[in-house]
Structures are given as structure tokens and as C-alpha cells.
Amino acid sequence: MKVFAFDLLPYPENLDHLKGSGTELPYPLPKRHFRPEVAVRNYEEHLEAWAFMEDLGFDGIGFNEHHTSPYGLMTSPNLMAAAVSQRTKRMKILILGNLLPIHEPLRLAEELSMLDCMTNGRLIAGFARGIPREYNVYGIAMSDSRARFEEAWEIVKLAWTEESFSYEGKFWSYHDVAIWPRPVQQPHPPVRVPVTSSQETIEWAARENVSINPGGLSPSVSQDIIRYYAQCLKKNGYEITTDHITVASSVHLADSREQAIEEAAPYTLYFNRTLFSHGNMPQRNLQHQAGYTTGVYDYMRPESRELMSRPPTFRNMTIEDIERNERLPWGTPEQVIERLINLADVSGAGTLQLSFNQGAMPHKMFMEQLERFGKDVLPAIHAHETTPLPVE
């Protein structure tokens, strides 16, 4: 199995004091609350951590893109990928992902081609749709999200693979374009997309034979995503493999599960209660009304559809919720290994994508977690082999 770290690069100071008497961090969060010296230190510390991951034997590092929030200072994952490309030689660099609907696709195709050359073919070019907050910031209708995503992908793919191309679309048009440079990996870098529930994204990924990161509110939702994806792949002439599936989790190592919860829970609670929904629209019914989602989950089992109808609960997460989550890979190395292997086995996943520093975790703790994982857990995960889930 392969192990990637995934780093949101959160602003490293707890900002709960800005809530005042309310429950939400103010949005937009004004300039006066941003400390440049904190951001400078944060970028340098994370670059140090990513280089350290290569020394420890990690297979890759993953970045994402989000805007206008201390949730993450990764507004341009391509910039971060370029920086880490010069500090590493072996690790894959995953961008999960550039937000296709809000960017000019030809520029993305060019930048990602540059990155594949700068890394000598180590790029995994993930794409995503983004979250409602970003559509409001960039002045793009959420109802256009799906169409813009699929059109932008067609343009990126043409730019990468054709000698030259022309395209007339609803949102973008080009005439007789040939980009330079071109990707090292042919016909193009591997592509990956996150899937939280969208039936349309699953079907698109299967048509394009693109690998997925299945999320979901529960193991049952994740299993439904993977099962339907495998069926769609088969319908399009492909067979699911372990390389098609990457599963994500947070990890924390300690001398006991109780100690791990005591150490890591404050940062996970801050992440969920304060950062995760900052300025966003997490309610699925509102996303559906805005045209961002269709609300179609026909592929799910009834119990999973019932879960999707419930309002999100992460804003109200408690330490008791964390304590009750027996699947969470927090604890001793043996407990973490067992839970991670089980997560991969039940998903048919060939790659784990692990977060070590949610919230405003101190850099020293982050580095200690990486070192302990590299020494006590990573060899056992590397030695394990998973098998694809059977197609029903």
C-alpha cells in the first residue's frame, strides 16, 4: 500500500476568541486579524515538514485549494507544489484539487504541465468543484458548477493530449492552440477527484477512468460510493483496481487511545466547529436550492439516503463523539495499524491519504507525529496488500 500525507495548511493560531458571543467565526474575516509573520512562519514550517516526509518514506504529499478563510492558506496549490518540487526528489505530489469551475482552464493545463516537468513526472493532477463560499467570492453561479467543471476538463484534456486544438464551448472558447511545455507523463498526468456523495461526479469519474477519493458521512455512504463507482467503471469498459481508490483519515499516535484523544481532540474540535464551515453553506438542502447539487442519490441504499437527509452535525461535534468513534485510527501504533489496514481493506483502496495536523496544532507536535508514524506505522502499511472490492 501507498501512504500520502494530506496537508490543509491551516492558519496556525486559534481564532475562537473572534466569535464573541456567537457560534460562528465572522465572515468575511477582516485584514486586521491576519498576522503576516504567522503566515510566513507557517509556510516555512510546512515546507520543512513535507521534505521530512520524503526522508521518512512517505509516498506522496497532497494539497487542496480553498479561499478566503483560515481553514487553509492554500489558495494556490500549484504554488505550493512548485515549492515542494524543489525540496523533494521522489515523493508524488498530489493536488486535490484545482477548482476547475472557477479558473481559466487553459492556464491550469499550462501550469500543471510545468509542474509535471518540474517534478519529472511526479504530479497527480486532481480536480474538484470547490465549495459554495468560493462561487460567491468569484461571482460564479453555483448552478453552473457542474457544466463548468466538465467543460473545463475537456479543455485541459485537449490541451494536454492534442497536437493543437480548438474548442467552442458555453463558457470558454479557443482557436488553434498548442501549449508549451507539455506533461512528462503521457498521455497526461494521473487525475483524481474527491467524491462526497454526488452521483454525477461518480459517473463522470467512471467515464473518464479517473481515480476517486470517496468521502461520505458514514462508512455505509462511502461503501455505496465505491460500489456504484465500480459498476459505472464496468459499464464504461474498465475494471476497478486498488489504484482507483484512495481513502482518507486523520491519524494521531500516542501511548494509549485515551492519551491520543486528550492530545488531538482539541485541534479536531476546533477544525470542525470553527474552520470547516467558515463562511460556507454546508446545508445540503440549501446547496440543492442554489443548483450546486441535484440531491439525487439513487445509487445509495435506503439507510444511506436517510443519512444524507439529516442536517450536518460537525459544527456541534463533542469530545464524546470522538470517544465513541471506534474506527478512528488514534492510539498506539498497533491500534493505528489495525484501523488503517481495516479501512483500506473494506474499501479496496491502494492508497491511504492521512491528515496529521487538523486545526491549529503546534508545529512541534506535527513533526513528532510524522516521525513516530514513519518509524512505527509506515513499514507495516507499506507491507500490506489490498484487493479490489468485487463488482456486484
C-alpha positions as CSV (number, residue, x, y, z in Angstrom):
1,M,0.0,0.0,0.0
2,K,1.0,3.6,-0.5
3,V,0.7,6.4,2.0
4,F,0.2,10.1,1.2
5,A,0.0,12.8,3.8
6,F,-2.6,15.5,3.2
7,D,-2.0,19.0,4.4
8,L,-4.6,21.7,4.6
9,L,-2.0,24.2,5.8
10,P,-4.4,25.9,8.3
11,Y,-3.6,29.2,9.8
12,P,-1.8,28.1,13.0
13,E,-3.4,30.3,15.6
14,N,-6.7,29.5,17.3
15,L,-9.2,32.2,16.4
16,D,-12.2,31.2,18.6
17,H,-11.9,34.4,20.6
18,L,-13.2,36.2,17.5
19,K,-16.6,34.5,17.8
20,G,-17.5,36.8,20.7
21,S,-20.9,35.7,21.9
22,G,-21.8,33.9,18.7
23,T,-21.1,30.4,17.5
24,E,-19.6,31.3,14.1
25,L,-16.3,32.9,13.1
26,P,-17.1,36.2,11.4
27,Y,-17.2,36.1,7.6
28,P,-15.6,37.7,5.8
29,L,-12.7,37.8,8.3
30,P,-11.1,41.3,8.0
31,K,-7.5,42.0,7.3
32,R,-6.8,43.2,10.9
33,H,-7.0,39.7,12.2
34,F,-4.3,38.4,9.8
35,R,-0.7,38.4,11.0
36,P,1.8,38.1,8.1
37,E,4.6,36.9,10.4
38,V,2.4,34.0,11.4
39,A,1.8,33.0,7.7
40,V,5.5,33.4,6.8
41,R,6.4,31.0,9.6
42,N,3.6,28.6,8.7
43,Y,4.7,28.2,5.1
44,E,8.3,27.6,6.1
45,E,7.4,25.1,8.7
46,H,5.2,23.1,6.4
47,L,7.8,23.1,3.7
48,E,10.2,21.7,6.3
49,A,7.6,19.0,7.2
50,W,7.0,18.0,3.6
51,A,10.7,17.5,2.9
52,F,10.9,15.5,6.2
53,M,8.1,13.2,4.9
54,E,10.2,12.2,2.0
55,D,13.1,11.3,4.4
56,L,10.6,9.2,6.4
57,G,9.4,7.2,3.4
58,F,6.0,8.7,2.6
59,D,4.9,8.0,-0.9
60,G,3.4,11.4,-1.5
61,I,2.1,14.7,-0.2
62,G,-1.3,16.2,-1.1
63,F,-2.6,19.7,-1.3
64,N,-6.0,21.3,-1.8
65,E,-7.4,24.7,-2.8
66,H,-9.7,26.8,-0.8
67,H,-10.2,30.6,-0.4
68,T,-10.9,33.4,2.0
69,S,-10.6,31.5,5.2
70,P,-8.1,30.5,7.9
71,Y,-9.3,26.9,7.2
72,G,-6.3,26.7,4.9
73,L,-3.6,29.1,3.5
74,M,-3.6,27.0,0.3
75,T,-5.2,29.4,-2.1
76,S,-2.9,28.3,-4.9
77,P,-1.9,24.6,-4.5
78,N,0.1,24.9,-7.7
79,L,2.4,27.4,-6.0
80,M,2.9,25.0,-3.1
81,A,3.5,22.1,-5.4
82,A,6.2,24.1,-7.2
83,A,7.9,25.0,-3.9
84,V,7.9,21.4,-2.6
85,S,9.0,20.1,-6.0
86,Q,12.4,21.8,-5.3
87,R,12.8,20.2,-1.9
88,T,11.9,16.6,-2.8
89,K,13.1,14.1,-5.4
90,R,11.0,11.0,-5.0
91,M,7.5,11.7,-3.5
92,K,4.5,12.1,-5.7
93,I,2.8,15.5,-5.5
94,L,-1.0,15.3,-5.4
95,I,-3.1,18.4,-6.0
96,L,-6.7,17.6,-4.8
97,G,-7.5,19.7,-6.3
98,N,-7.6,22.7,-8.6
99,L,-11.1,24.1,-8.7
100,L,-12.0,23.7,-12.3
101,P,-15.2,25.7,-12.4
102,I,-13.7,29.0,-11.1
103,H,-10.4,29.1,-13.1
104,E,-9.4,29.6,-16.7
105,P,-8.8,26.0,-17.9
106,L,-6.1,26.7,-20.5
107,R,-4.0,28.4,-17.8
108,L,-4.4,25.4,-15.5
109,A,-3.4,23.0,-18.3
110,E,-0.2,25.1,-18.8
111,E,0.6,25.3,-15.1
112,L,0.1,21.6,-14.5
113,S,2.3,20.8,-17.5
114,M,5.0,23.0,-16.0
115,L,4.7,21.2,-12.6
116,D,4.9,17.7,-14.3
117,C,8.2,18.9,-15.9
118,M,9.5,20.4,-12.7
119,T,8.8,17.2,-10.8
120,N,10.0,14.9,-13.7
121,G,6.6,13.2,-13.8
122,R,5.7,13.1,-10.1
123,L,2.4,15.1,-10.4
124,I,-1.1,13.7,-9.7
125,A,-3.4,16.4,-11.1
126,G,-6.6,16.2,-9.0
127,F,-9.6,18.4,-9.7
128,A,-12.5,19.5,-7.6
129,R,-15.6,21.7,-7.8
130,G,-15.0,23.7,-4.7
131,I,-17.5,24.8,-2.1
132,P,-20.3,27.3,-2.2
133,R,-18.3,30.0,-0.5
134,E,-15.9,30.1,-3.4
135,Y,-18.6,30.6,-6.0
136,N,-19.9,33.6,-4.1
137,V,-16.3,35.1,-3.9
138,Y,-15.6,34.6,-7.6
139,G,-19.1,35.7,-8.7
140,I,-19.9,32.4,-10.4
141,A,-23.4,30.9,-10.3
142,M,-23.5,27.7,-8.3
143,S,-26.0,26.3,-10.8
144,D,-23.2,26.4,-13.5
145,S,-20.7,24.4,-11.4
146,R,-21.2,21.0,-13.0
147,A,-21.3,22.3,-16.5
148,R,-18.2,24.4,-16.0
149,F,-16.3,21.6,-14.4
150,E,-17.0,19.2,-17.2
151,E,-16.2,21.8,-19.9
152,A,-13.0,22.9,-18.2
153,W,-11.9,19.2,-18.0
154,E,-12.4,18.7,-21.7
155,I,-10.3,21.8,-22.5
156,V,-7.5,20.7,-20.1
157,K,-7.5,17.2,-21.6
158,L,-7.4,18.5,-25.2
159,A,-4.6,20.9,-24.3
160,W,-2.5,18.0,-22.8
161,T,-3.1,15.4,-25.5
162,E,-3.7,17.0,-28.9
163,E,-1.0,18.4,-31.2
164,S,-3.1,21.5,-31.3
165,F,-6.8,22.1,-30.5
166,S,-9.7,24.3,-31.0
167,Y,-12.8,24.4,-28.8
168,E,-16.1,26.2,-28.8
169,G,-17.9,26.0,-25.5
170,K,-20.6,27.6,-23.4
171,F,-18.0,29.2,-21.0
172,W,-14.7,29.2,-22.9
173,S,-13.6,29.1,-26.5
174,Y,-10.1,28.7,-28.1
175,H,-8.8,28.5,-31.6
176,D,-5.8,26.6,-32.9
177,V,-3.8,26.4,-29.6
178,A,-0.8,24.2,-28.9
179,I,0.6,24.6,-25.3
180,W,4.3,24.5,-24.3
181,P,5.5,22.9,-22.2
182,R,3.8,19.5,-22.3
183,P,3.5,17.0,-19.4
184,V,6.2,14.4,-18.9
185,Q,3.6,11.7,-18.2
186,Q,1.7,10.6,-21.3
187,P,-0.9,10.9,-22.4
188,H,-1.3,13.1,-19.3
189,P,-0.7,13.1,-15.5
190,P,-2.9,10.8,-13.4
191,V,-6.1,12.5,-12.4
192,R,-8.0,12.1,-9.1
193,V,-11.3,13.6,-7.8
194,P,-12.9,13.8,-4.4
195,V,-16.4,12.4,-4.1
196,T,-18.5,13.2,-1.1
197,S,-21.8,11.9,-2.4
198,S,-22.5,13.4,-5.9
199,Q,-23.9,10.7,-8.3
200,E,-22.9,12.9,-11.2
201,T,-19.3,13.1,-10.1
202,I,-19.1,9.3,-9.7
203,E,-20.5,8.8,-13.2
204,W,-18.1,11.3,-14.7
205,A,-15.1,9.8,-13.0
206,A,-16.0,6.3,-14.3
207,R,-16.5,7.6,-17.9
208,E,-13.0,9.2,-17.7
209,N,-11.4,6.3,-15.8
210,V,-10.3,8.8,-13.2
211,S,-9.5,7.6,-9.6
212,I,-11.5,8.8,-6.7
213,N,-11.3,9.7,-3.0
214,P,-14.6,8.6,-1.6
215,G,-15.7,10.6,1.4
216,G,-19.1,10.4,2.9
217,L,-20.9,10.9,6.2
218,S,-20.5,7.3,7.2
219,P,-18.9,4.0,6.2
220,S,-22.2,3.0,4.6
221,V,-22.2,6.1,2.3
222,S,-18.5,5.5,1.4
223,Q,-19.3,1.9,0.6
224,D,-22.2,2.9,-1.6
225,I,-20.0,5.4,-3.5
226,I,-17.3,2.7,-4.1
227,R,-19.8,0.1,-5.2
228,Y,-21.6,2.4,-7.6
229,Y,-18.3,3.7,-9.0
230,A,-17.1,0.1,-9.7
231,Q,-20.4,-0.6,-11.5
232,C,-20.0,2.6,-13.6
233,L,-16.4,1.7,-14.4
234,K,-17.5,-1.7,-15.7
235,K,-20.3,-0.1,-17.8
236,N,-17.6,2.1,-19.4
237,G,-15.3,-0.8,-20.2
238,Y,-13.0,-0.5,-17.2
239,E,-12.3,-2.8,-14.2
240,I,-11.8,-1.3,-10.8
241,T,-8.4,-1.8,-9.2
242,T,-6.9,-0.7,-5.9
243,D,-5.3,2.2,-7.7
244,H,-8.7,3.6,-8.4
245,I,-9.5,4.1,-4.7
246,T,-7.8,6.4,-2.1
247,V,-9.3,6.6,1.4
248,A,-8.7,9.4,3.8
249,S,-8.4,9.6,7.6
250,S,-6.9,11.7,10.4
251,V,-4.2,9.9,12.5
252,H,-2.8,10.5,15.9
253,L,-0.2,8.3,17.7
254,A,0.2,8.1,21.5
255,D,0.9,5.6,24.2
256,S,-2.8,4.9,24.5
257,R,-6.1,5.7,22.8
258,E,-7.1,7.9,25.7
259,Q,-3.9,9.9,25.5
260,A,-4.3,10.3,21.7
261,I,-7.8,11.7,22.3
262,E,-6.6,14.0,25.0
263,E,-3.8,15.4,22.8
264,A,-5.5,15.6,19.4
265,A,-9.2,16.2,20.2
266,P,-8.9,20.0,20.9
267,Y,-7.5,20.5,17.4
268,T,-10.1,18.3,15.7
269,L,-12.9,20.0,17.6
270,Y,-11.6,23.5,16.5
271,F,-11.3,22.3,12.9
272,N,-14.9,21.0,12.8
273,R,-16.6,23.6,15.0
274,T,-14.8,26.7,13.7
275,L,-12.9,26.2,10.4
276,F,-14.7,23.6,8.4
277,S,-17.9,25.6,7.7
278,H,-16.4,29.1,7.9
279,G,-18.4,31.3,5.5
280,N,-19.8,28.3,3.8
281,M,-23.2,26.7,3.1
282,P,-22.9,23.2,4.5
283,Q,-26.7,22.5,4.5
284,R,-27.4,20.1,1.6
285,N,-31.0,21.4,1.1
286,L,-29.6,25.0,0.6
287,Q,-26.9,23.7,-1.8
288,H,-29.7,21.9,-3.8
289,Q,-31.9,25.1,-3.9
290,A,-28.9,27.0,-5.2
291,G,-28.4,24.5,-8.0
292,Y,-25.0,23.4,-6.7
293,T,-26.2,19.8,-6.2
294,T,-29.1,17.8,-7.7
295,G,-29.8,15.9,-4.5
296,V,-30.0,12.7,-6.4
297,Y,-28.7,9.7,-4.5
298,D,-30.5,6.8,-6.3
299,Y,-27.4,4.6,-6.1
300,M,-27.4,4.6,-2.3
301,R,-29.1,2.1,0.0
302,P,-32.1,3.4,1.9
303,E,-30.1,3.8,5.2
304,S,-27.5,5.9,3.4
305,R,-30.1,8.1,1.8
306,E,-31.6,8.6,5.2
307,L,-28.3,9.8,6.5
308,M,-28.0,12.2,3.6
309,S,-31.3,13.8,4.6
310,R,-30.0,14.7,8.0
311,P,-28.5,18.2,8.7
312,P,-24.7,18.3,9.1
313,T,-23.5,17.8,12.7
314,F,-19.8,18.7,12.6
315,R,-20.4,22.2,14.0
316,N,-21.7,20.5,17.1
317,M,-19.0,17.8,17.5
318,T,-18.1,16.9,21.0
319,I,-15.2,15.1,22.6
320,E,-17.8,12.3,23.4
321,D,-18.4,11.9,19.6
322,I,-14.7,11.4,19.1
323,E,-14.5,8.9,22.0
324,R,-17.4,6.9,20.5
325,N,-15.7,6.6,17.1
326,E,-14.0,3.2,17.5
327,R,-12.9,3.3,13.8
328,L,-10.8,6.4,14.3
329,P,-7.1,5.5,13.9
330,W,-5.9,7.2,17.0
331,G,-3.9,5.4,19.7
332,T,-0.9,3.1,19.9
333,P,1.0,2.1,16.8
334,E,-0.7,-1.3,16.9
335,Q,-4.2,0.3,17.1
336,V,-3.4,2.7,14.3
337,I,-2.1,0.0,12.0
338,E,-5.1,-2.2,12.7
339,R,-7.6,0.5,12.0
340,L,-5.8,1.8,8.9
341,I,-5.5,-1.6,7.3
342,N,-9.2,-2.3,8.0
343,L,-10.2,1.0,6.4
344,A,-8.2,0.1,3.3
345,D,-9.4,-3.5,3.2
346,V,-13.1,-2.7,3.4
347,S,-12.7,0.0,0.7
348,G,-10.4,-1.9,-1.7
349,A,-8.0,1.0,-1.5
350,G,-4.4,1.0,-2.6
351,T,-3.6,4.4,-1.1
352,L,-4.2,6.0,2.3
353,Q,-4.4,9.8,2.5
354,L,-3.7,10.8,6.0
355,S,-4.0,14.1,7.9
356,F,-1.7,14.7,10.9
357,N,-2.4,18.4,11.7
358,Q,-6.0,19.4,11.6
359,G,-6.8,22.8,13.2
360,A,-4.1,24.9,14.9
361,M,-1.8,22.0,16.0
362,P,1.6,23.2,17.1
363,H,4.4,22.5,14.6
364,K,6.4,20.5,17.1
365,M,3.5,18.1,17.7
366,F,3.0,17.8,13.9
367,M,6.6,16.9,13.3
368,E,6.7,14.4,16.3
369,Q,3.6,12.7,14.8
370,L,5.2,12.4,11.4
371,E,8.4,10.9,12.9
372,R,6.6,8.4,15.0
373,F,4.3,7.4,12.2
374,G,7.3,6.9,9.8
375,K,9.1,4.8,12.4
376,D,6.3,2.7,14.0
377,V,3.4,2.5,11.4
378,L,4.5,3.2,7.9
379,P,6.5,0.0,7.3
380,A,3.5,-2.2,8.3
381,I,1.2,-0.2,5.9
382,H,3.7,-0.5,3.1
383,A,3.9,-4.2,3.6
384,H,0.2,-4.7,3.4
385,E,-1.6,-5.5,0.1
386,T,-5.3,-4.9,-0.5
387,T,-7.6,-6.4,-3.2
388,P,-10.3,-4.6,-5.2
389,L,-13.8,-4.9,-4.0
390,P,-15.9,-7.3,-6.2
391,V,-18.4,-5.6,-8.6
392,E,-21.9,-6.5,-7.6
